[in-house]
Amino acid sequence: MSEVGLRQAQEKMRAAGAADVAIRVFTHYYRLLESGQQGKIHEADIEPVGELPHLDHLDTDPEAMRAALAETVVIKLNGGLGTSMGVTGPKSALQVKDGLSFLDIIARQILSTRRKYDVPLPLVLMNSFRTKTESLQILSEYDGLAIDGLPLDFMQNMEPKLLADDLTPAEWEPDPELAWCPPGHGDLFTALVASGTLDALREHGFRHAFISNADNLGATPDPRIAAWMAEHTVPFGMEVCRRTRSDRKGGHVAVRKSDGRLILRDSAQVAEEDTQYFQDITRHKTFNTNNLWIDLDRLAELMDGHDGILGLPIIVNRKTVDPADPSSPKVIQLETAMGTAIETFEGSQAVIVDRTRFKPVKTTNDLLVLRSDVYELDEAGDLTTTHEGDEPYVDLDPEYFKILADFDTRFPAGPPSLVRADRLEVRGDVAFGKEVVVVGDVEVEAPPGERRVIPDGTELSGG
């Protein structure tokens, strides 16, 4: 049945206008799936990484930095929607600080860096069909952001979801779009080729790409890393941070024993018996920030030499065709993660960076911290923290705060002051008045079935 399923999936992709290279990549992973590969990386086959360079210790020669940045393009992964927060549009269009969206702040960061270093520094988004129009509309407000001859965006590919029982393409009449899915952000490399963007960037003299998630406002193009990439001819550079207890479920870097190459192991690639080692932050000490630096010429060589198939480790994602309907048919999504490309480039490196370069917004908990006085945003789009030590830990009751509209109604005058907070936990239906201040370790709870309102000017303090 699998041959029939593969043929049906290929035909479905062709009918939808998928590029040949995207169909070849899908076929590669379909074959891996039917052969039983699950993409597991066993602890016995890897060892912890040794000492890694730190960003603060990299060379800072001004001319070397400027020259390297002049050959760098910034690519932002922008295909995601704000569905986890109840928003239908692009996640990057959400207002996150001082009335500005992620994309507004990114545009300011790019334009400021161009002025500071006198470099072209193109910005290119990897969009999905659902994010393209609104995202480009936001960026159109910034004069001079687009560069002649280069696109402001390219499109991620789409592939069919597969029915788990027979690996044929899923169909879903209530919403046919739900029968399709993106192939994970490892699709970046395929999409760069399929769209012609990789060729266009190289033809315009750009040598390196700095790639990051659009929801990580700490991911600015650092000229020190650009110069390090150029000086040491690094083909693939990954920014990593020191793991803490809260990071123990995040992907870590390791060394593969068989060939000594750096690899990335994500949680989906961990065998059950290896979980204790995966979560041991004293053994595997760094995690992937998803801030990546890539030599575009080396990428083109690899793609050309492998018929467009980098061969990233497979991720088998098991879901229902309608994620909101657990009774809908069970499906498999074939995915890859772009960070796993670290193992495909000979000579890949990792560099340790501070947490200031890793500020993703995944939940309204993260959003509250970012909107609060813990961070200040300057005209250049740079975020600086006013909080001593680690940023405060925030845990809001998901029943009342997970959805953005519900979240906003409970902070009608804006977020409380968190600059002197260590921890804020909210349980139940709680609304905050204006100029509320949180100090230390605070828990707030509402009586069951009632809304508790914290009055204007209240100071909440605890241990």
Beta strands, then each sheet from edge to edge (+ up, - down):
strand 1: 46-47
strand 2: 72-78
strand 3: 95-97
strand 4: 100-101
strand 5: 123-127
strand 6: 153-155
strand 7: 159-160
strand 8: 162-163
strand 9: 180-181
strand 10: 208-213
strand 11: 236-242
strand 12: 252-256
strand 13: 262-265
strand 14: 286-295
strand 15: 315-320
strand 16: 330-335
strand 17: 349-352
strand 18: 375-377
strand 19: 383-385
strand 20: 393-396
strand 21: 417-427
strand 22: 429-432
strand 23: 437-445
strand 24: 451-454
strand 25: 459-462
sheet 1: 1+ 12- 13+
sheet 2: 6+ 5+ 2+ 10+ 14- 11+ 17+
sheet 3: 3+ 4-
sheet 4: 7+ 9-
sheet 5: 8+ 16- 15+
sheet 6: 18+ 19-
sheet 7: 20+ 21+ 23+ 25+
sheet 8: 22+ 24+
end
